Structures are given as structure tokens and as C-alpha cells.
Amino acid sequence: MKLCVSKKGLKYWMATVLLTLPYLKTGFFQQFSTLDLMIDLWKIISFLIVFVWYFFVHRKVSKMIVLFATMEGYLLFNTFIHGGNMQSCANSAFSILGVTLLYDMLEDFKYEFLSAQLFCFELIIYINLFTEIVFPNGLYRGTRYSANWFLGYYNIHTRYFIPALMIAYIYMNYTGKKTRTYLLTAVVFLSAVLVWSGGVIVSMAGMVITYILFKNKTRLFNYYNYWMIHLGFFVLIIVMKLQRYFRWLIDDVLGKWNSLGGRMAVWQTDLRLIGKSFLVGYGLEYDEERSRYFVWAVHSHNQLLEILHQGGIIYLIFMIAVIITAGKHLNRYKNSEIVKVISIAFLGWCLHSLVEPHITPFLMGMFIIAYHSECYISEADKGKL
């Protein structure tokens, strides 16, 4: 596909990059108070620009934005009622809204949007790989973990890797350009292997195997069934504890049995806590409060449990509504290459969130991309489907 970028398109590209980058701030910058503050101010300015642009210029509010605003508003209120960590909750809520609002109004500039987002992810992921190579024992010491690189502790790298790969493969299928996508894929895998992140490696491997072997078997391997992995995991692993039959993989191959053992203890503790407040949960608590429950952990180490802990059944219903709303748009062209790529990216998120909870701006932004997936499919391809 031959694409020409107009002067207006270039302006949109530059604006998208400038509005996106502050949301990619990592824990590394917290070591430099002045720089950290400057990026936070940049994020505030970005949010205000996006907010005004969306509601006073774009003026088309999608169902997804209504859902995100409602669920984040509920979590803020719930955190306030429970006397929780309002600062972290507000920062997360406004960051999610900032990114999703930006994503929701750029479907008219698809190439500029994809190219700009890919550039932003390439920038931070390549910097992170550099820090892993130069500082194999960690770029800096975190408050709770021994080794952190540019993107932080290795278990949280996936929150950047998954959206980056989704954007990269949509970009490749939309433009026909492959080099950047293949290079980024290699860098992501190398980054995970260098720090030996078991969860990221398994998630990436699951995505690759599914993409190569099963992506065309959409009756079974599809967006909705990927989310059902959480329910199966909850029953088979957290309740029935069948993971002992896979100790050969978890311990002998990945060397992560002790880590999983700690998570199993956290899951059982959190199940008891959730049972005491299953309807509304506890809001977003301070790390010190969570450590009192879990000894060494500051979250549930499972996405479903974390959602129930923070917002109970009500918050879970909001999340299910988001999943279904995005899925309806994906299901229209589920056999298209674009939809397969998007769905497999969600598979990666689903796999890793079994042991690490991730609700971050760019992961939630993936739902907006799914919601607008039809606009990335050519009319010729739509006619074939």
C-alpha cells in the first residue's frame, strides 16, 4: 500500500507523539525529582489538550469512552469511600482516560496514528534493551525489587510489549511494511530472555504459537475464548491447584516454582479477603496496606482477583462490558488478518495477567483499537470476508 503523508498528516503525527510520550514515563525517572515533575506536568498538559480536542473539536463520544469514564469514576469513588490511595487511583484513572480519548479520535488519521504509536514504543523498548545489555544486574535499585531496567522490574515489561506488538503488526498489515515490525518482535523476545522473565516468555511464546499454528482456526482461537482462559485458570489452578502437574515446566525449565509458590499463597489470602467484600471490594489501597495482607506482595498477582479486590463484582461487570463491547466490533470481521492480530495481542495480555495484574493506559487503549478495528481493514478485504 502506497502511503503519502501530507503536511497535515505530519502535524498529526508530531502531535500524537508529543501527546503520547508522557504516558510512557517509567519508574526510572522517579530518581530525578525535577525531571519527574516536568514529565508529570507534561502529562497534565497532554490530558487537557486531548480533553479539549475530544469534547470540543471531535465531539463524538463513543460507548467505550462512556464505559471507561464510568468504571474509572466508580473506582475513584470506591477508593475515596475506603480511605485508599487516591493519588495513585486518580493518576491511573486520568492516564487511562487520556490515552483512550486520544486513541478514540484518531481513526481518520490511521497511518499517522499507527506510525506515531509505533515510534513511541520503539523508543522506550530499544532504550530498555540497551540498559539490559549494559547493566545486566539492573540499571537501578527499586524500593521493593533488586533489579530494575529502563522499563522497570522485568515482570512489568509486558505492559509495554503487548501494546507495542499489537500496533506493530497492525502497522505491518495496514502498510505492507515489515522491517520495523520484525525488528521490534526480535527486540521484545531478546529483552524478555536477557532478564529471564518467565511470565513474559510464556506469554510471548503463546502468542507466537497461536499466530503460526492456530490463527486461522477462529472458531476456537478467538478473542472471546482468550478471555475465558481466566475462568479456566481460576478453577484449575487457584481452586483445584493442578499446577503441581506442570512442575517440570515451571521449575525445571523456567526455574519459577518458588515464585509461583509465593503467588499461590497470595491467591489464597486474597480469596478470603474478597469473600468479605465481594460486591464492592476495597478500592485502590496503599502498598503498605497490601503488604500487611500478603507479606511480600502489593497486589493479587492475578488480574481477575485484583479486579475483584479493588472493585468487587461491580468493577468486574464494568470490565466485562468493556470486553464485550470491543469484541462485538472484532467479531464482525473475525477472519481478517487485522482482527486476528488484535485478538492474539489480547491473548498475550490474558496469559501474563494470570500471574501479574495489568490495567494500564496502553493496555486499556488496546480496547479502543479493537473497537475501531474495522477502519484498519480495506474495503477489498471486507468484500472477501
Buried (B, 14 or more C-beta within 10 A) or exposed (E): EEEEEEEEBEEBBEBBBBBBBBBBBBBBBBEEEEEBEEBBEBBEEBBEBBBEBBBEEBEEBBBBBEBBBEBBEBBBBBBBEBEBBEEBBBEBBBBBBBBBBBBBBBBEBBBBBBBBBBBBBBEBBBBBBEBBEEBEEBBBEBEEBEBBBBBBBBBBBBBBBBBBBBBBBBBBBBBEBEEBBEEBBEBBBEBBEBBEBBBBBBBBBBBBEBBEEBBEEBEEBBBBBBBEBBEEBBEEBBEEEEBEEEEEBBBEEBEBBEBBEBBBBBBEBBBEBBEEBEEBBBBBBBBEBBBEBBEEBBBBBBBBBBBBBBBBEBBBBBBEBBBEBBBEBBBEBBEBBBBBBBBBBBBBBBBBBBBBBBBBBBBBBBBBBBBBBBEBBEEEBEEEE
